Every structure is written in structure tokens, then in C-alpha cells.
Amino acid sequence: MIDFRSDTVTRPCHAMRKAMANAEVGDDVYGDDPTVNGVQQKVADMFGTEAALLVPSGTQSNLIALLSHCQRGDEYIVGQEYHTYLYEAGGAATLGGIVPQPLPVEADGSLFLDKIQSSIKPDDVHFAKTRLLSLENTHNGKVVPPEYINSAIQLARDNQLLCHLDGARLFNAAIASGRSVPSLVKGFDSVSVCFSKGLGAPVGSMLCGNYNLIEQAKRWRKMLGGGMRQAGIVAAAIDFALENNIHRLKEDHENALLLAELLSEIGNIRVNPPQTNMVYIEFDSEVDTQKIARKLRQKNILISASRRTRLVTHLNISEQDIEKFVYELRQLMRIN
């Protein structure tokens, strides 16, 4: 299958599987897994934070951050289309009693600063206490401007707010912008990063922050069922990804540009130019996208069909795969 649905569908290569099989392990809940401990420190060093904590998923990493920063009845400001608000099943509200204050997301992935400022509640018993600003980078494949990030963090500091970054694809942002990871996360109190997307590990995310935050996060991880035992097998895959799959993200970005260029030659489709590894296309209203997806599946090509469709390039997508997909789509669009 040629799978454009997400970069979460990547499969571990033989060398990664070998590293996992040979991993030295211990009981991570006791803090005894040497591979986990080593990779956590490596990630903390890469991000310029004091510590990092391995968790099963990006959803859990974000949730742990919110639970660590906020008390029940506290409020966090977040984008309406950000993952922490829209795609994580309302975990912060359901499990933590944390009140979301969602704001519209601008075209570049930012939140309008004046709207952030006006959403911060006064210290009044009638209102939830605004505690945290939660941002995202990348957003829908776009690198949020670093200058904006700095301004948003400064606004938060001026209003005594903490700051969390959902950096699930932060390495994509670093490669696309040419900036270092520490420069992209500077000023945040916590950062979540995922390794099972473009970096190709089968599972695993980390939460980065200072020692106090990570100690608190360990308790929440245990409570949420995220404490793993011989997790060195997972950590070994992450370590392999860090050593081998960061710089090759540039290939995914180049393939996304190729994909966009070829798709722009097909009628009844509008293509949004990509910044990283995501190409968004919009089909004309008369196109039966569900039929297109079914026909493509018969050709061993998978897409998530909708009027506005996201196509994601990753380490299991080659130039030849892209050319085949575009060819098959062009044929289907002619007869649709």
C-alpha cells in the first residue's frame, strides 16, 4: 500500500527493528531502564531542557503537561483547530477539570495576540483562572513564525501565564526553517514531541521541561496508565530515529513539493503549497471524493477522502509512489 493518510503509518526499518531487539532493558517505572534513561537525557539535551519523560503517545504527553500546569477549574487558552483542543477527546476537561478557552487559528497557525490578551480573565470569582497558553508548531504542516512565538510567550509572561508547546512535528519545523530545536522551544515551560510520525519510530513521545515539572509528570503518567516496564525496546527505536531520521525529513519536504507541483496540473483540484510534509488539496464540489478514495484503494493507494484532503509524505513514500498516485488520480478525475 502507498499510504498518504499520515506520517503515523510509517513502519520501522530492519535496522530499527534490530536496534529494538538488541536493546538493554530494565523496569522503567522504577527508573531502571538504561536505554530509556539515556534517550530521555539525549532528548532533553537536544531541546535544551533539564529533563524529558518517555510516554506512549503525543496525546498523553500533551495531557500530562496540561494536568501538571493546571488545577481543576483553571483555564488554558488554545487554538480551536489545535490538537490539544480538537483531536484529543477533551481529555483535559474530562480528566483534569481544566477549562479550555479556544480561539480562532490564523492562516499561519498562530493565535491573534489581541484575542489572547482579551481572553485572559480578571482575578474574579466569577471566572475560571487563566493559567496556561498552549500553542502548536507545526500546525497543519505550517511552521509557525518564530517571531510570533516569541511575542506570544512574552504576552503570556506579562500576564503570569505558563506556556506549553505541542511540538509533535517540531523536527519538521526545524528542518524547514533552518533553525535549531532549542531556538524553537526557548521560553516554553513544557514541550511535547512525537517520534512515531515523520521520524518513523513505531510508538512513543516525550514531554520536556524542568526537573520539577518532569517529577510531577511522572505521577500523572502513572495515574494515566502510561508507566511502561521494559520500555527500552521502545526507546531504542527512538534513539535510532534520532540518529538516522531527522535530517532525512528534508526528503519528505521535497517530495511534498513534488506532489504539489504534479497535482496542480490536474483540473478540479486546488493545491495549497506545502511548507513541510503536508499537502492540502481541495476538490471541486462535483467530485465524489469517497468514490475517488475507493478506486484508489483498489490500486493500493490510501488517502483520507474529503472535500479538503490532507496528503502526507513520509519515509515510506518515494518519488515513484508519488508519480503513480498522481497518474492514477488523473485517470480517475477524467472519468469521475
Secondary structure, 3 states (H helix, E strand, C coil): CEECCCHHHCCCCHHHHHHHHCCCCCCHHHCCCHHHHHHHHHHHHHHCCCEEEEECCHHHHHHHHHHHHCCCCEEEEEECCCHHHHCCCCHHHHHHCCEEEEECECCCCCECHHHHHHHCCCCCCCCCEEEEEEEECCECCECCCHHHHHHHHHHHHHCCCEEEEECCCHHHHHHHHCCCHHHHHCCCCEEEEECCCCCCCCCCEEEEECHHHHHHHHHHHHHCCCCCCCCHHHHHHHHHHHHHCCCCHHHHHHHHHHHHHHHCCCCCEEEECCCCCEEEEEECCCCCHHHHHHHHHHCCEECCCCCEEEEECCCCCCHHHHHHHHHHHHHHHHHC
